Amino acid sequence: MRLYDGSVIPANKDADEVEKARRVDAFYTPYHTAVAEMAARREDTVIVAIHSFTPRLNGRAPRPWHVGILHAFDDRFSDPLLELLNAEADLCVGDNEPYAGHLPGDSIDRHALQTGRANTLIEVRNDLIETQAQQDVWANRLAGLLQKALKQMDATTETAHA
């Protein structure tokens, strides 16, 4: 993208096809190769992507969510995670917010949806993770909730197969 929310992205504004190809070779291809290799190590791999989002887009209402869980076509892991997050009294949780779904070719699409792996995409509002201390708080909070959601998903799967 050369422009986002009315702002020019300096590193992208003059990127030509040669620069795009360099970036694909340097970052995109090695990243997706590494994720594919890591995910293939286990049959029960769950793919989790974590991003951040802006509290407010230009000219729009503030986004109230602290965290959003995006799930396109597979909610096996997202549903238990949403349940756990919604139980946290201090959080405003978005279900497919601040936006819905995924993009064709993104990590969730390539490494989860196309392969049938359980998945979720977590969006944390970026004003909540500006400092190292805030990042540590969210990392620890999400780590515990992700482990609980995985256990709930596994228990639901075992019950469905019984």
C-alpha positions as CSV (number, residue, x, y, z in Angstrom):
1,M,0.0,0.0,0.0
2,R,1.2,3.5,-0.8
3,L,-1.6,5.2,1.1
4,Y,-3.5,4.2,4.2
5,D,-6.2,6.1,6.0
6,G,-5.1,9.3,4.3
7,S,-1.4,8.9,5.2
8,V,1.4,8.3,2.7
9,I,3.5,5.3,3.7
10,P,7.0,6.6,3.2
11,A,8.8,3.3,2.6
12,N,6.2,2.3,0.0
13,K,5.5,5.6,-1.9
14,D,8.3,5.0,-4.4
15,A,8.5,1.2,-4.3
16,D,8.7,0.0,-7.9
17,E,8.4,-3.6,-9.3
18,V,12.1,-4.3,-8.6
19,E,11.7,-3.2,-4.9
20,K,8.5,-5.3,-4.6
21,A,10.3,-8.3,-5.9
22,R,13.2,-7.7,-3.5
23,R,10.9,-7.6,-0.6
24,V,9.1,-10.8,-1.7
25,D,12.4,-12.6,-1.9
26,A,13.8,-11.2,1.3
27,F,10.7,-11.4,3.5
28,Y,7.5,-12.8,2.1
29,T,8.8,-16.1,0.6
30,P,11.1,-17.0,3.6
31,Y,8.3,-16.2,6.1
32,H,5.7,-18.4,4.3
33,T,8.2,-21.2,3.8
34,A,9.1,-21.2,7.5
35,V,5.5,-21.1,8.6
36,A,4.6,-24.0,6.3
37,E,7.5,-26.1,7.5
38,M,6.7,-25.4,11.2
39,A,3.0,-26.0,10.7
40,A,3.7,-29.3,9.0
41,R,5.5,-30.8,12.0
42,R,2.2,-31.7,13.7
43,E,-1.2,-32.8,12.4
44,D,-3.0,-30.8,15.1
45,T,-1.3,-27.4,14.4
46,V,-3.4,-24.4,15.2
47,I,-2.5,-21.2,13.3
48,V,-2.7,-18.0,15.2
49,A,-1.9,-14.6,13.7
50,I,-1.6,-11.5,15.9
51,H,-1.9,-8.0,14.5
52,S,-2.8,-4.5,15.8
53,F,-5.3,-1.9,14.7
54,T,-5.7,1.8,15.1
55,P,-8.1,3.2,17.7
56,R,-9.7,5.5,15.2
57,L,-9.6,5.9,11.4
58,N,-9.7,9.4,10.0
59,G,-13.2,10.8,10.0
60,R,-14.7,7.8,11.7
61,A,-16.0,7.0,15.1
62,P,-13.6,5.6,17.7
63,R,-13.1,1.9,17.7
64,P,-14.2,0.6,21.1
65,W,-12.7,-2.8,21.0
66,H,-9.6,-3.7,23.0
67,V,-9.2,-6.9,21.1
68,G,-10.9,-8.5,18.1
69,I,-11.0,-12.1,17.0
70,L,-11.3,-12.6,13.3
71,H,-12.5,-15.9,11.9
72,A,-13.4,-16.4,8.3
73,F,-14.7,-19.9,7.7
74,D,-13.5,-21.8,10.7
75,D,-14.5,-21.0,14.2
76,R,-13.2,-24.2,16.0
77,F,-10.5,-22.2,17.8
78,S,-12.0,-18.7,17.6
79,D,-15.3,-19.6,19.4
80,P,-13.6,-20.9,22.7
81,L,-11.2,-17.9,22.5
82,L,-14.1,-15.4,22.1
83,E,-15.9,-17.1,25.0
84,L,-12.8,-16.7,27.3
85,L,-12.2,-13.1,26.2
86,N,-15.8,-12.1,26.7
87,A,-15.6,-13.4,30.3
88,E,-12.9,-10.8,31.0
89,A,-14.9,-8.0,32.6
90,D,-12.4,-5.3,31.6
91,L,-12.4,-6.0,27.8
92,C,-14.5,-4.9,24.9
93,V,-14.2,-7.8,22.5
94,G,-14.9,-7.6,18.8
95,D,-16.2,-10.7,17.0
96,N,-14.9,-10.1,13.4
97,E,-14.2,-6.5,14.4
98,P,-12.6,-4.1,13.7
99,Y,-13.1,-5.8,10.3
100,A,-14.3,-9.2,9.2
101,G,-12.4,-12.1,7.6
102,H,-9.1,-12.5,6.0
103,L,-7.4,-11.7,2.7
104,P,-6.7,-14.2,0.0
105,G,-3.0,-15.2,0.3
106,D,-2.5,-14.0,3.9
107,S,-1.1,-16.3,6.6
108,I,-4.4,-17.6,7.8
109,D,-5.6,-18.3,4.3
110,R,-2.4,-20.0,3.1
111,H,-1.5,-21.9,6.3
112,A,-4.9,-22.6,7.9
113,L,-8.0,-22.2,5.6
114,Q,-6.4,-23.9,2.6
115,T,-5.0,-26.7,4.7
116,G,-8.0,-27.2,7.1
117,R,-6.1,-26.2,10.2
118,A,-7.9,-24.6,13.1
119,N,-7.0,-20.9,13.3
120,T,-7.7,-17.4,14.5
121,L,-6.5,-13.9,13.9
122,I,-6.2,-11.7,16.9
123,E,-6.3,-7.9,16.6
124,V,-5.1,-5.8,19.6
125,R,-5.8,-2.1,19.6
126,N,-2.4,-0.5,19.1
127,D,-2.7,2.2,21.8
128,L,-2.8,-0.7,24.3
129,I,0.6,-2.1,23.2
130,E,2.7,1.0,22.8
131,T,5.2,0.2,25.5
132,Q,7.2,-2.9,26.4
133,A,5.3,-3.2,29.7
134,Q,1.9,-3.1,27.8
135,Q,3.1,-5.6,25.3
136,D,4.2,-7.9,28.2
137,V,0.8,-7.6,29.8
138,W,-1.0,-8.6,26.6
139,A,1.5,-11.3,25.7
140,N,1.0,-12.9,29.1
141,R,-2.8,-12.5,29.1
142,L,-3.2,-13.9,25.6
143,A,-0.8,-16.8,26.3
144,G,-3.0,-18.0,29.1
145,L,-6.2,-17.6,27.2
146,L,-4.8,-19.3,24.1
147,Q,-3.8,-22.3,26.2
148,K,-7.3,-22.5,27.7
149,A,-9.0,-22.1,24.3
150,L,-6.9,-24.9,22.9
151,K,-7.9,-27.2,25.8
152,Q,-11.6,-26.2,25.2
153,M,-11.3,-26.8,21.5
154,D,-9.6,-30.2,22.1
155,A,-12.3,-31.2,24.6
156,T,-15.1,-30.2,22.1
157,T,-13.4,-32.2,19.3
158,E,-13.0,-35.3,21.5
159,T,-16.7,-35.0,22.5
160,A,-17.8,-34.7,18.9
161,H,-15.8,-37.8,17.9
162,A,-17.0,-39.9,20.9
